[in-house]
Amino acid sequence: MLAARENATPVPLTASDRGMMSTALEGVNTHLARLAHSWQLMPHRLETVRQVIMKDIGDKGGFTVVALIALFVTVGAAFSYLAYHLGRPLRLWTIAQDVDTPQGRIGKFGGRFLMGLLRMSAFTVGSAGAFLLFDWPPLLREIVLAYLTAAIVIWAIRVVARVGLLPTFMGVVRAREVRAFNVSDARADHWYRWIGIVSFAIAIAIATLSLRARFGFTTDDVLAPIVVIDLIVFAIALLALWQRPVARAEDLERPGLFGHQTTSWLLTAYFLLLLLLRIGGANVAFWFVVGAVATPLAIMIAAHAVTYALRPPTGESDSPPVPAVTIAVVDRAIRLGIIVVAAYFLAKVWGLDLSSFAETSPGMTLVIRGLLNAAVVALGADFVWSIIKAIIQHKIGNQTPAITDDADAVAVVNSHGARLLTLLPILQNIMLAIILVMATLMILSSVGIQIAPLIAGAGVVGVAIGFGAQTIVKDVISGVFYLIDDAFRVGEHISTGKFSGTVESFSLRSVKLRHHRGLLYTIPFGELGAVCNGSRDWSTNKFNITVGFNTDLDVARKLIKRLGLELAEDPEYKLWVIEPIKLQGVQEFGEYGIVLRIKATTRPGGAFGMKGRFYLRVRELFRENGIEIPVPTVHIHGGQPGGQPISMDNEAVAAQSYLQRHKRDMANTEEEN
C-alpha cells in the first residue's frame, strides 16, 4: 500500500483548484518571463525589420521614399487649404450665428464641425490620391497606408477637440461663450494641445503595432515595444496633468471635491496603477479600471457640455429657450450611448464570446447574457422615464394662469391648463409605477426567472386585497370618476357636505381642502358626495342695501349704475368684472326702509374687495344726493321718577351702537357661510 502511494503520479492542480490570487500571480510571473525574453530578442527583431524594408524598397533608396511621402502629404495639405477657401459661405454662415442663443451656439458647433470634416476629407482624398499615383512595393504600401490612416484619425480627433474647446489661435470672438465647456482660454489651449500630442502618440503606436504580422512577429515579440510605448504615453499624460493651468474660482461652476495638487497626485497614482497593470499583463484588470473611471467621467463631461451649450438665451435676445424635454433627451441619449459603447468595448477586449461560453459553461453564458439584458432594460427604462418626466414637467411649467390687459379676451384661469395641472402629477406617478413594474418583470425574465407564476400570484393577491380593502378600492374608483367628470381642479374652491375650501392637492384616494382659516381637510373620495364648485366660468353675487321710504328710486338706480360702471373700469377690478354692479329691483319693504337688491357678475375668486369698495362709495353718493340710509332708532317717552330725561344725543349714540353690533353680526354670519 505504501509503495503504491510512493509510485503514484501526482495529479496537476487545475485553475479551479487554485485560489484566484495564486492564479493571478502565476499569470503575472508568466507574462514577466515572456517580457524579459522579448527584451533579449528586441535588437534582433529591429534588424529584421530594417532588412525587410530595405529589401522591399530595392534601389529606390530611403531618401526617395521619404521625399515621395512628403510630397503626397503636401498634396493633401494643399487640398485641405483649397477646401477651406471653397467653404467660405459655410464659414460666413457659422460666424453669423447668434452666440447669445442656444440655437446659434449649436449652429456654430455644427458649422465648425462640417468645416473640419470637409478639410479632413480633402486631406484624405488628396494624400491618398497622390499615393495611389505611384507604384509602391507591397510592404511599403501597407506601411504608408497604416500611417496615413493614423494621420486621418489624428485629424479627426483634432477636429472634434477644436469644435469643443475652440483654442484661441482660431481668433474666434467670445470664444468661451461658444465652447462646449465653460473653461478659460488658457485651459482650452492646454488641453487642445495635449489632446493632439496624446492622440498622435497613440495613433502612431497602434499603426506601428498593426504591422507586426507583416514582419512575421508573434505577440511575444512585440511585448517589449509595447512597454516602451506605455512608458511614453505615461510620461506624456503626466506632463499634461502637471502642466495644466490652475482653475480660478470664476472658471468653476462649483468647487471640486479636491484641490489642484490633490487632484494631480490622485490622477498620477491612477496612471501609475494603469502602467503597472499593463506591464504585469493584467489586461482584464487594466480595462476594468479604465472603464470604471472613464465611463462616469465621460458621462459627467457630456452632461456638462449639454447643459452649457443649451443654456438659456442671454442678453436681449428674444429667442425661446430649449425645452427641458429636449435637453433631457439629448443628455440621456448621450449617456445611454456612452454606457453601451463602454460595455461593448469591454466585452471585446475581454474576449467575451457567448457562443464559445455556451459550449464550455452554460451557466456562465446564462449569467452574462442575463446581466447584459438586465443592464439594457434598466438603461432603456431610465431613458424612457427621463423623457416622460421632462415632458410632464415642461407641461406643468407652461400651464400657468394667464392674465392679459384685454378685458374682452381675458382668461384669468386657463381651464385647460388647470386641468392639466391637476392630472399631470397623478399621470407622472402612474407612469413611474408602470415603468418600474415592467422593467422589474423584464429584468427577472432576462435572468431566467419565470414571471408567469409571479403575474398569476400577483393577480390572486390583488383579488384578495380588493376584497379586504373595499373602502380603499371605493375611494380610488370614486376619485377616477371625479377626475373623468372634471368635478374640480387644483386651486378651485369647492363645497361638499360640511366641508369647504380650496383644492390644494389630491392623490388617488383623497383630496386635500384648505379652509380660508387655514384648516386642511383630507377627505377620501368615497365620502366626498355631491360637490359644489364655486370657481368655474362666472359667479353672481347678490346683496341688499336699504334706503328710506321717501327715496326717489329712479335717482338711486342711476347712482348705483354709475358707481357700478366706475368700479368696472377700475384697474383693480376691470379684469374680473363680467357684468357691472347694477340695481336688480326692490326686494321688499323692510322695517326701516325699502330693501334694494343689488347684483354683480364676476369671474370667480377675483373681486373680493369690490363689494366693500361699493359700500363706501354708495354711502358717499347717497349722502351727496340726499338719499337717506335708515338706521334703527329708539324713542323713549317719559322717564323714571327722579331720573334725568334722555337727550337726543344719547339716543343717537344708542342707535349707532346697535347698528354697529348688527353689522358685526351680519359680517360674522357671512364669513361663516
Salt bridges, closest charged atoms under 4 A:
GLU26 OE1 - ARG18 NE 3.51
GLU47 OE2 - ARG50 NH2 2.64
ASP100 OD1 - ARG174 NH2 2.67
GLU142 OE2 - ARG214 NH1 3.79
GLU177 OE1 - ARG174 NH2 2.41
ASP185 OD1 - ARG179 NH2 2.71
ASP220 OD1 - ARG34 NH2 2.53
ASP221 OD1 - ARG45 NH2 3.34
ASP230 OD2 - ARG278 NE 3.28
GLU250 OE2 - ARG248 NE 3.34
ASP251 OD1 - ARG176 NH2 2.95
ASP251 OD2 - ARG248 NE 3.36
GLU253 OE2 - HIS304 ND1 3.85
ASP331 OD2 - ARG335 NH2 3.87
ASP382 OD2 - ARG332 NH1 2.60
ASP475 OD2 - ARG509 NE 3.51
ASP486 OD1 - ARG419 NE 3.69
ASP486 OD2 - ARG489 NH2 2.48
ASP486 OD1 - ARG536 NH2 3.43
GLU492 OE2 - ARG536 NE 2.62
GLU504 OE2 - ARG514 NE 2.76
ASP554 OD1 - ARG557 NH2 2.82
ASP554 OD2 - LYS558 NZ 3.57
GLU566 OE1 - ARG617 NH2 3.32
ASP570 OD2 - ARG613 NH1 3.20
GLU572 OE1 - ARG613 NH2 3.24
GLU620 OE1 - ARG617 NH1 3.07
GLU651 OE2 - HIS635 ND1 2.99
GLU670 OE2 - LYS611 NZ 3.21
